[in-house]
Amino acid sequence: MNDRTSGPERAEREELARLLPAPAERDLPPGRHLHHKDTLMRLIDQDGDRATARPRPRLLRPAVLLPAAGLALGAVLLTTLAATGQDSAPAPSVAGQDSRSTAPRRAAVLLDRIASAAAKKGEEKVADDQFVYVKTLQTGNEGEFGGPVKMTAAREREVWMSQKTGPVIDMGLIHQDGSYYPIEVGVPDGEPAVGYPAGLNRPTYQWLASLPTDPDALLRRLTTEITRDQDARDTPAEDRDRAQDTFDAIGGLLGETVMPPRTAAALYKAAAKIPGVTVDSDAVDAAGRHGIGVARDDTRDGDRTTWIFNSTTLQYLGERTYLIRDTSLGKKGTQLSKSAVLERAIVNALREKPSTEKPSTTT
């Protein structure tokens, strides 16, 4: 391969190449491994060339999201990122290069590959009277409010979310700990029952599909949605952080939704533009599955949230949040929450499961 890079970019590329482990003969013949390695390095070089040729404007400080399908270079790429990504300690510097300066680039490369995989997922046809069904494992906190965290074991949770395009009062249903809980919009006595519209806090498939697929336009739309929600809640200015709030908002879209492929791809690409986004080399979801993560530290609350992806298929697995400094909730390293997505589907009725032939229609 012709080497047209120099300086820090070449040093970074050489570091990535050096950290690639020797291929396992039973998994991939040496010739094919070198081919994929060469292809990966060329893609990273091209990313760098594009960034140099077309400087990106500084924008709103965004975020990102969702499940992904397979990718040919996934295993090779993730091996590289797992060796060089940031977790509890930064990667070593190369040729005087600060490892912190390469962390956003590694995250951007990973998110670009995740976006490419997500875009290959099939479109869903979702009718107005159907429901999104998602089964997850989730941990909870049984500690006192404001006091130390007392985590529960991971428990199964099922949700059915209404896909009606107009405002609704009956938003869906939750099944957890053996009981069913309706998700309803509270309406004060004497107030008209106007319902709750589709949007950031009720992300239907159709609403998600209506979002811009250009990452910059998507970030502007999300910023507008988040600001509107914060204004409605009278959130004080000192409690607002555009980058972290967007990261959290998009992270909220990852779990209990079914995502249109083009929207998922755009969200991942938008996430690459968030300041402070890094790679977690090894993250474990609530089901005990290891994967590679896209993470960001919340400096306000002293915690880190990581979106976890399968290291081979790049499919979204779940999320974890833990403390990065001592707080009233616990010591540094204390787990605050953890989740794992087990199943997603479009169903025709409340309580219906993908394997259920005759669902109950009662709540």
Secondary structure as UniProt FT lines:
FT   HELIX           7..19
FT   TURN            25..27
FT   HELIX           30..53
FT   TURN            72..73
FT   HELIX           74..84
FT   TURN            95..96
FT   HELIX           99..119
FT   TURN            128..129
FT   STRAND          131..138
FT   TURN            145..146
FT   STRAND          155..162
FT   STRAND          170..176
FT   TURN            177..178
FT   STRAND          179..184
FT   TURN            189..190
FT   TURN            200..201
FT   HELIX           205..209
FT   HELIX           215..232
FT   TURN            233..234
FT   HELIX           237..239
FT   HELIX           242..254
FT   HELIX           261..271
FT   TURN            272..273
FT   TURN            275..276
FT   STRAND          278..284
FT   TURN            286..287
FT   STRAND          290..298
FT   TURN            299..302
FT   STRAND          303..309
FT   TURN            311..313
FT   STRAND          316..323
FT   TURN            328..329
FT   TURN            332..333
FT   STRAND          335..347
FT   TURN            350..351
FT   TURN            354..355
//
